[in-house]
Amino acid sequence: MTVADDLVLVSGGAGYIGSHLVGELLAAGTSVRVVDSLAVGTGSSLNSNRGDPRCEFVHGDVRDPSVRARALGGASAVVHLAAVVGDPACARDETVAREVNHAATRALLEEAESAGCRRFVFASTCSNYGRLADGESFATEDWPLRPVSLYAETKVAAELDVVAAARAQFVPTCLRFATVYGVSPRMRFDLTVNEFTRDALLNSELVVYGEQFWRPYVHVRDAARAVVGVLDADPDIVAGEVFNVGDTGQNFRKQDLVELLVARLPATTVERVARAEDPRDYRVSFDKIRAILGFAITRTVPDGIDEVLELLRSGTIADPYSDDFRN
């Protein structure tokens, strides 16, 4: 499949990753249909692609069968990003989280195949690994999954449906994204790198809980690029597969992020709140996506910190603490 020849449906296309992905697809010559409820953010992320005749917007909730039917018409591929993202958002309403993240994914998956779509890319998360029993190891895609939050639990359940849907004429793929960071048209400041950078610059202070625990990170633009890479890949190598998305060298502890920030903003004061345990503590290997798809990141965490600092210093965002920039 060459994405330039197709209509790609992007659920959650007005979101943090989706707004970048839509731009990547349009730049590749692809027609895009975005379906988004605009439940979070201001919807301003649509402005960058508004007016492009190859970009259509469907305002609606993926739980609504009529919205799914309208969105799927004529699409040859689906990128399913729409979700209740993160532990706090899922905790607000467990029923909605399960409906959106699992039940709606299953329905969209089945209806996409019935509608004649050839590809289905599902956005999952490295949070599925939970806490590694061996702190020295790096989780690979075949590592046991130990979800410790409702968010990860719903993603694990949906992954099982997606992988099981692989057919000769239907190619589903799961992407487990590392923790995302960086500047996006739908900006978020409730993600660790972005949040720490904001607080260090604007308040000159950081409160850090459990600084010794590991997480992998990936820039939002690279996350979008990985999706395009899967859509362009030989179906035989991505059908029913799971790929971690990131770079093995981009596993960091919170204390590592603090050091990067203090080097740039030496006036920052740091309050460290000790935690003996964290339910999530994991380092991840990204060798598979590099070996099979040739995927390599183009930006690192230090790059992301610098661009967020530039955004904040520009004054483009009047209130970075607004709920518009949180999920």
VOGU-3710 file (C-alpha; in Angstrom, 3 decimals, decimal comma):
1> mtvaddlvlv> 0,000/0,000/0,000  1,185/3,507/-0,806  -0,626/5,942/1,442  -0,659/8,604/-1,284  -3,135/6,507/-3,253  -5,690/6,093/-0,494  -8,224/7,649/1,843  -7,090/7,153/5,425  -9,498/7,532/8,328  -7,817/8,924/11,441
11> sggagyigsh> -9,907/8,642/14,576  -8,760/11,158/17,155  -7,142/13,107/14,321  -7,517/16,430/16,143  -5,517/15,138/19,102  -1,911/15,368/20,217  -0,505/12,697/17,887  -3,344/12,840/15,382  -2,867/16,472/14,426  0,737/15,709/13,466
21> lvgellaagt> -0,230/12,504/11,677  -2,841/14,257/9,529  -0,194/16,729/8,420  2,225/13,903/7,579  -0,400/12,091/5,512  -1,480/15,195/3,631  2,160/16,007/2,878  2,492/12,494/1,414  -0,411/13,194/-0,943  -2,964/11,171/1,011
31> svrvvdslav> -6,612/12,068/1,415  -7,582/12,076/5,089  -10,849/11,884/6,955  -10,653/12,896/10,613  -13,269/11,780/13,121  -13,000/13,407/16,537  -15,394/14,291/19,341  -13,287/17,329/20,338  -13,956/16,300/23,936  -10,577/17,665/25,034
41> gtgsslnsnr> -8,616/20,678/23,852  -10,004/23,590/21,886  -10,199/21,995/18,451  -7,733/24,593/17,188  -5,441/21,790/15,994  -7,780/21,437/13,011  -6,846/24,896/11,800  -3,490/23,840/10,368  -5,205/21,497/7,886  -8,458/23,390/7,403
51> gdprcefvhg> -9,034/24,398/3,826  -7,140/21,463/2,331  -9,661/19,785/-0,013  -8,125/16,387/0,764  -8,943/16,697/4,481  -12,493/16,038/5,690  -13,682/16,391/9,274  -16,413/14,320/10,899  -17,442/15,604/14,322  -18,597/12,691/16,438
61> dvrdpsvrar> -17,945/10,023/19,034  -16,482/6,689/17,894  -18,948/4,935/20,215  -21,777/6,055/17,895  -22,460/3,466/15,140  -23,761/6,156/12,771  -20,569/8,178/13,205  -18,440/5,101/12,501  -20,460/4,278/9,384  -20,098/7,800/8,028
71> alggasavvh> -16,409/7,897/8,819  -15,579/4,524/7,255  -17,257/5,108/3,896  -14,646/4,830/1,130  -11,683/4,529/3,500  -8,959/2,049/2,620  -7,152/2,299/5,970  -7,939/3,238/9,548  -5,580/4,718/12,116  -7,358/4,421/15,445
81> laavvgdpac> -6,003/6,998/17,883  -9,269/8,034/19,556  -9,193/7,060/23,224  -9,586/8,188/26,780  -5,852/8,648/27,313  -3,986/8,313/30,580  -4,715/7,166/34,096  -6,380/10,341/35,454  -8,746/10,659/32,490  -9,764/6,991/32,705
91> ardetvarev> -10,262/7,227/36,460  -12,849/9,988/36,033  -15,337/7,567/34,469  -14,431/3,901/34,262  -17,479/3,031/32,151  -16,677/5,621/29,491  -13,032/4,555/29,444  -13,965/0,935/28,776  -16,564/1,902/26,168  -14,201/4,148/24,224
101> nhaatralle> -10,918/2,293/24,595  -12,130/-1,291/24,216  -15,716/-1,675/23,031  -15,510/1,072/20,397  -12,174/-0,268/19,188  -13,664/-3,720/18,691  -16,675/-2,274/16,841  -14,547/-0,051/14,609  -12,213/-2,964/13,877  -15,045/-5,263/12,798
111> eaesagcrrf> -16,802/-2,580/10,786  -13,586/-1,503/9,081  -13,044/-5,033/7,790  -16,668/-5,281/6,650  -16,380/-1,924/4,880  -13,426/-3,165/2,817  -10,606/-1,367/4,626  -7,296/-3,105/4,080  -5,283/-1,708/7,004  -5,993/-0,955/10,638
121> vfastcsnyg> -3,357/0,659/12,856  -4,141/0,729/16,560  -2,478/3,137/18,992  -1,486/1,296/22,154  1,027/2,071/24,890  4,218/0,843/26,503  2,386/1,309/29,817  1,085/-2,185/29,135  4,385/-3,548/30,483  3,663/-2,230/33,979
131> rladgesfat> 6,622/-3,021/36,194  9,431/-5,283/35,020  10,343/-7,994/37,498  13,961/-7,699/36,377  15,004/-4,060/36,616  17,979/-4,623/34,323  15,968/-5,903/31,341  14,401/-4,095/28,385  10,872/-5,158/27,485  10,399/-6,522/23,977
141> edwplrpvsl> 7,090/-6,973/22,198  6,739/-10,572/23,412  7,305/-9,588/27,054  4,490/-10,500/29,497  2,030/-7,632/29,842  1,227/-6,486/33,370  -1,239/-3,602/33,134  -1,508/-1,796/36,476  -4,018/0,882/35,473  -7,436/0,957/33,857
151> yaetkvaael> -5,924/2,774/30,871  -3,382/0,018/30,212  -5,950/-2,671/30,964  -8,249/-1,362/28,223  -5,371/-1,101/25,773  -4,249/-4,682/26,432  -7,789/-5,938/25,898  -8,121/-4,016/22,633  -4,732/-5,261/21,412  -5,924/-8,849/21,704
161> dvvaaaraqf> -8,869/-8,081/19,425  -6,709/-6,234/16,902  -4,044/-8,927/16,606  -6,675/-11,671/16,283  -8,332/-9,846/13,365  -5,480/-10,456/10,911  -6,724/-11,929/7,629  -5,371/-12,328/4,117  -7,133/-9,143/3,020  -7,167/-7,290/6,334
171> vptclrfatv> -3,931/-6,115/7,955  -4,182/-4,896/11,567  -1,122/-3,653/13,475  -0,610/-2,493/17,065  1,816/0,283/17,959  2,877/0,557/21,595  3,982/4,165/21,886  6,540/5,246/24,434  5,560/8,260/26,556  5,127/11,064/24,040
181> ygvsprmrfd> 6,497/14,602/24,300  7,148/17,675/22,175  5,231/20,507/20,529  1,990/19,685/18,718  -0,866/21,701/17,180  -3,004/20,168/19,961  -0,550/20,913/22,725  -0,521/18,970/25,984  1,219/19,920/29,216  0,101/16,865/31,203
191> ltvneftrda> 2,895/14,733/29,727  6,057/14,382/31,800  8,643/16,111/29,595  6,293/18,926/28,603  4,996/19,379/32,157  8,447/19,431/33,759  9,691/21,910/31,162  6,723/24,235/31,737  7,080/24,152/35,513  10,839/24,646/35,485
201> llnselvvyg> 10,594/27,658/33,169  7,515/29,400/34,534  7,770/28,545/38,241  11,485/27,785/38,576  10,565/24,708/40,559  9,866/21,029/40,104  8,154/18,544/42,381  9,321/15,074/41,394  7,761/11,849/42,650  9,765/8,629/42,405
211> eqfwrpyvhv> 12,686/10,049/40,468  14,432/6,682/40,072  11,787/4,873/38,003  12,253/4,293/34,276  10,091/5,215/31,285  10,769/5,302/27,529  10,030/8,499/25,572  9,313/9,362/21,929  8,740/12,673/20,179  5,209/13,235/18,913
221> rdaaravvgv> 6,439/13,772/15,342  8,298/10,473/15,408  5,189/8,742/16,746  3,276/10,066/13,719  6,071/8,987/11,377  5,893/5,452/12,753  2,223/5,248/11,794  2,997/6,307/8,232  5,780/3,733/8,118  3,357/0,960/9,038
231> ldadpdivag> 0,840/2,098/6,421  3,572/2,033/3,786  5,050/-1,304/4,863  4,668/-4,650/3,123  1,489/-6,139/4,634  3,222/-9,484/5,167  5,590/-7,977/7,743  3,055/-5,950/9,741  -0,113/-8,091/9,677  -1,075/-9,025/13,235
241> evfnvgdtgq> 2,168/-7,599/14,573  2,944/-5,414/17,581  5,725/-2,818/17,507  7,138/-0,732/20,321  7,581/2,826/19,011  10,588/4,765/20,232  14,333/4,315/20,604  16,175/2,163/23,129  18,516/5,045/23,927  15,560/7,188/24,995
251> nfrkqdlvel> 14,744/5,363/28,229  15,067/7,877/31,067  14,448/8,173/34,779  12,721/11,300/36,060  16,003/12,286/37,698  17,614/12,246/34,235  14,942/14,644/32,953  15,548/16,914/35,948  19,271/17,042/35,179  18,574/18,016/31,566
261> lvarlpattv> 16,269/20,810/32,711  18,517/22,157/35,464  21,385/22,330/32,963  19,218/24,677/30,876  17,476/26,453/33,754  19,969/26,486/36,648  17,687/28,619/38,867  15,263/25,684/39,108  14,674/24,319/42,588  13,783/20,647/42,867
271> ervaraedpr> 11,661/19,019/45,550  12,103/15,272/45,485  9,324/13,178/46,995  10,638/9,700/47,752  8,691/6,664/46,626  9,996/3,208/47,402  7,746/1,630/44,786  6,012/2,605/41,586  3,570/0,282/39,826  5,161/1,312/36,539
281> dyrvsfdkir> 8,892/0,974/36,180  10,082/-0,266/32,831  12,703/0,140/30,148  11,751/-0,857/26,629  13,586/-2,222/23,602  12,774/-0,751/20,216  14,981/-3,064/18,176  12,077/-4,727/16,355  10,684/-1,613/14,682  14,172/-0,572/13,636
291> ailgfaitrt> 15,059/-3,996/12,238  11,780/-4,708/10,442  10,582/-1,260/9,373  13,852/0,651/9,382  12,323/3,153/11,797  14,665/5,598/13,495  13,813/8,615/15,602  14,651/12,127/14,388  14,373/13,928/17,743  15,554/13,223/21,281
301> vpdgidevle> 14,281/14,254/24,707  16,781/17,165/24,895  15,458/18,351/21,519  11,920/18,169/22,871  12,799/20,165/25,976  14,387/22,869/23,832  11,392/23,185/21,518  8,920/23,347/24,412  11,056/26,068/26,003  11,007/27,960/22,708
311> llrsgtiadp> 7,226/27,637/22,460  6,685/28,916/25,992  9,131/31,790/25,633  7,414/32,894/22,428  4,222/33,703/24,316  2,126/31,870/21,736  0,225/30,095/24,518  -1,361/32,592/26,881  -1,995/30,156/29,737  -0,041/26,874/29,628
321> ysddfrn> -1,857/25,803/32,809  -5,267/25,944/31,147  -7,326/22,749/31,108  -7,297/23,084/27,299  -3,797/21,613/27,407  -4,640/18,575/29,508  -6,488/15,328/28,937
//
